[in-house]
Amino acid sequence: MAPRQYCEAAEGGLARAGQLLLNPTPGALEECLQVLTEVSETLEALATGTSRGWDPAVPLAVGRIQAGARALGLRIEHGSKLVRGWKQLRCGEGYTRRGLPTFAEQETGRHMEA
Amino acid sequence: MGTLFGALNNSLSALEAFQNAMDVAQNNVSNASTPGYASQTATFVADPLNLTGGLDGGVASGPTQSTDSRYADQAVQTQMSLQGSFTAQSTALSSIQSLFDVTGQTGVIGALNNLFQTFSAWATTPDSSSTQQNVLSQASALAQEFQSAAASLSQTTGQVNRQIGSAVQQINALAGQIANDNAALSQSSPPDPGIQANLESSLESLSQLANTSVTFAANGAATVLLGGQTPLVIGNQQYSIQANFSGAGSGGNPNAVPDAQILDSNGTDITSQISQGTLGGLLNVRNTVLPSLQGNSQQQGALNILAQQVADRVNQILTAGTTPGGAPGTALFTYSSASPVDVAATLALNPAITASGLAPANGSGGNGAALQLSNLGDSTASGDEINGQTIVQYAASMATQIGQQASDAQTGQTLQTQLVSQAQAMQTQISGVNLNAEAALIMQLQQGYDAAGKVVTVISSLATTLINMIPATG
């Protein structure tokens, strides 16, 4: 596969992962994880080669991939925090002396500090 | 091999489902705009949730479904507020960006480049009447471009003022509706679902316009604070805000356009409290971006600085020179000296100058002054530079900065649109799950996000590696 095709595959994967994040269900997130793992493997394969002979489109695509990954990271962080807030609301039992949330034993299997 | 979530349910201890304490603490302070994990000390997050079940003080009292929904509503509203800000900025900045062509082909920068090229041609044939005439034509064109840019910025200021006024009107109208709904809720027991739905709708619309925090009374009535501090609605009482565009600036530039102010119902300036929503975005453009270009009471503005430096240096070089006939040179440009913020708007070709009045000669030779002018754009002499940059660099950085701000706003708008969709999808999930299934779902989702987050970190790292592999050019 040519470097450009690696980039196209990675960009396609990131776009697909972004779509999946719009539907935050366990199934969609699992598929999202699989897609992201494939993107990671694709980029790893590209990184193990040499940049000699890259056509000019490759550096531009790499820049887009970096920006896309950053945006995806923010969206995942946002989703994660929403779920944490939801968990606190649903399973929260109070706070430790340090002000950190604790969670109900029946929900988590044991009493713990986040 | 089982699925990720299947494996999680079977083998992962609950402990692994949680971030460590440091991460939590860091998250609490690193992203105040994300509703969620509410540390007891992070009141900025906890307050808007108004957990009627009472998480404060460590009392677990079984949160109700409606509390969960309110949490989800707040999540959507927070993201909508940011989306409103980016959308407003993106629209306003795109019109400003078009004034400053970063390619240097059109606008002020294009005209500046043309003038320097004409100076260069004039230095080659200083006695040619056609090159002399070209200098006058291009100087006039540059002055017109500065005037046009200043007029466009002024026009944009007026448009943004009107948009701010409109946003304030909408906020007041929504606050009135909320106050009415509160009054109706106080009369109905149990709370009327129809009124509650109206209230939620108004709150969502309001969140797009400004950063608000909302708390709910037991009867469902909403107390709304603007910027977390200024009452907008308490019970059935509305506190109207107003926009003011004629406040006195604290600096010394006469004729400067005053910053826009938002005043509370007592006339107190609360502008600094409004950082998000359409109004927050508009205020940023109006009070930060536009003054950086056209100036205000405290600063001259990049456009005026550039215009004045070009005019002053060109005039100094020409008036120090001599014409082919041996007469002293004449200034090429004039501008109003009434205020530093008026330079670009009043820059003009000196009506007293003629082609034969151009002075190409100085002590360095018959074309010494013309040569100096042709090199002026790239000159690193201290008197020629602006804030450590050559004139051309300064003009280019002005255009680049605006372009970057417009691009950032566009990127932010796109991202926020996606985050609103995510939050709305979460809202749907929360409202549709029975309580027994809910805890399991929460665990699954958190594990999914955490796992995806780790892979994205790897992808970002790989992208950085690839960027470092890109061969250097030039």
Interface residues (C-beta under 8 A of the other chain):
Chain A: A10 L14 A17 G18 L21 L22 N23 P24 T25 P26 L29 E30 C32 L33 L36 T37 V39 S40 L43 E44 L46 A47 T50 S51 R52 W54 V58 P59 V62 G63 I65 Q66 A67 A69 R70 A71 L72 G73 L74 R75 I76 E77 H78 G79 S80 K81 L82 V83 R84 G85 W86 K87 Q88 L89 R90 C91 G92 E93 G94 Y95 R98 G99 L100 P101 T102 F103 A104 E107 T108 G109 R110 M112 E113 A114
Chain B: T3 L4 F5 S13 A14 L15 A17 F18 Q19 A21 V24 A25 N27 N31 T34 P35 G36 Y37 A38 S39 Q40 T41 V45 L49 L51 G53 L55 G57 G58 V59 A60 P63 T67 D68 Y71 A72 A75 Q79 T411 T414 L415 Q418 L419 S421 Q422 A423 A425 M426 Q429 I430 E438 A439 L441 I442 M443 Q444 L445 Q446 G448 Y449 D450 A451 A452 G453 V455 V456 T457 V458 I459 S460 L462 A463 T464 T465 L466 I467 M469 I470 P471
